[in-house]
Amino acid sequence: MWRWIGGALALLGLVLCVRAVMLQSDVPIASEWTPEVLDEAAMLERFRGGLRIPTVSLQPGQGMDEEAFTAFRAYLAHHYPRVHAKLERETVSEHSLLFRWPGSDPSLAGTVLLAHQDVVPVDKGSEGDWVHPPYAAVVEGGFIWGRGSLDDKFGLFSILEAVENLLAEDFQPRRSLYLVFGHDEELGGPNGAVPIARLFAERRWPIGLVLDEGGAIAQGMVPGLDAPVALVGVAEKGYMSVILEVEGMGGHSSAPPDQSAIGILSAAITRLEENRFPMRLDGATRAFFEEGIGPASSFGMRLVYANLWLLEPLFLRALESSPLMASMVRTTTAPTIFHAGLKENVLPARAQATVNFRLLPGESGALVLDRVRKVIDDGRVTVSPLSEARESSPSSRIDSAAFATVSTTIREVFPGTVIAPYLLLGGTDSRYFRELCDCVYRFLPIALEPDGLRRAHGTNERIPLEGFSQGARFFRRLIENAEAARLGGDGAS
Ligand SMILES: [Zn+2]
């Protein structure tokens, strides 16, 4: 009996180890690519000039700074004359830009590069915390400082530099190239990416590859892995806020009921926090571990990633201890606003709270609402959505020629980088293209400091000066590599 168990355990150990050994990454390709000689100083000055134009997306109802967007458009036209002379250009909703460079072979599906013109406002009261003024585009200490430097003018200018550069060499693509520069991404893209994606559908422009902002190259992020990791977003979480409301009796606080409006609402929120959404390790997040960082990790970690079929429950429990990792494997629950009471000795007649949810792919807004009602299970608490849910974006294919094209380009321009598909916690304009193409990826070609992404909407946004010009090289190489690839959608028309 014991011998039998010992034998089984030995066999299991062998299986685990063999699987870990077999979890190897593809042999790196021998790159034919040599970096172009670019006028990096001139590129930097063009970029800095763009940062100085405050194309801020104000909150809905606060209007918009038309002047800034008009100036920004004129700035681009002046500094990228070939793009503006040779590509077809359309403005959508006055300020969003759509460029089309028709390919010589109309049977090939197009490449779509997205970036957005708008930036988030600088938080009121935080101006003094900026090391350099947010719209001064100061270069100092190895960084380019400014609102929008990372999100997303780095992407926008890198794309324009790449295309201007190709035009200067009389490059003629066989595959059509589209540039989509929305002006309201920070507001969800209702007047930019939404109508532009609709135009693609109406005109039946086939798409083979979409690339937008999202991930970047991170280092020192994952235990057991020293190599830089290119995070390529292949799916996006959804977004929904729910209002919880309790009508109380009100009245004087000298004779309170057993449970006040505040008590009832607090209990409801506690139940939500104690009954978080179940964790799931699938889709983009599973691919992140198994196909992304797994093969490049130390043997110890590979033993885990290669054997999630067995170790998944333990692994999920480990992930749960980190809020960031937990957010990759479940729909998150975040109470964000609580309102009740006006006077110290008066019971509130009403208590209201807002809870924000980020939806895992596969969990719809309707499902979340239903579960919230079931978990609270209290007829005194009204549960209603604050607005329509933004549903999650399903995973794009990672076994596609389009994903291989993006990966190859990253490996060429950033040698030694590990490619990891992942689930984006936020939203981008590219989600509106997901219905048109199952090859939508989100990646900015820049290596970031550990807190780089956090700075994107915060104080002291900046990007490293070193590697700035690799952005333009990356997009140029991507366009070239897409030419040689056989993308889905090719030959469809
Ligand atoms: Zn952005």
Residues whose N, C-alpha, C, O or C-beta is under 5 A from the ligand:
A	BS01	ZN	D151 D152 E213
